[in-house]
Structure formats: C-alpha cells, structure tokens
Amino acid sequence: MIKSDENQITVSYPSDSAKTEFDKISREFFNHFKTKVHNFSIEIEYKRDFENLKVEVMTKKKIFEKFIEKNPFLKDLDDLMKFDLT
C-alpha cells in the first residue's frame, strides 16, 4: 500500500488471486483504518503490479530439495540410490 495523495491510497497486487483474497478482508480493514485515522474521505485505488510477480517453476529436483529440508534422511537416501532428478 502506498499513500498516493492526502486522501488516496494505492494498493498494488501481484495477481488476480491475491486481489480476490484481499477483497475478502478489505472492507473491514479499510473501515477500521478510516476510523483509526479519523479520515472517512480516503479513496482506495487498486493497481496490478506485474514487476513483483514471481513465477517459480517447480522442477523435480527443486521439489526434492524442499523435501530434503524437511527430512535430511532423504539426502542420505539420494547419495545411496543416485536418483536421476533431471
């Protein structure tokens, strides 16, 4: 969230699903915020921000590395069995 003007806040969101989730709580959040700052003329502007959208491709190797973080025993198993995760 960025204060764009004296009575305007710009909310940047990376994806439509993030905006949908934010919409579920935004009415209650902004009503509470406006009450807290005693300014009921604040306007909210939504802007899609493609720069902060990170798309990570999950390969078999990356998935296995995440499992290794949770269970280090898998690393020993990989060393023993020599899995091909390419």
Secondary structure, DSSP 8 states (H G I E B T S, - for coil): -EEEETTEEEEEESSHHHHHHHHHHHHHHHHHHHHHHT-TT-EEEEEE-STT-------HHHHHHHHHHH-THHHHHHHHH-----
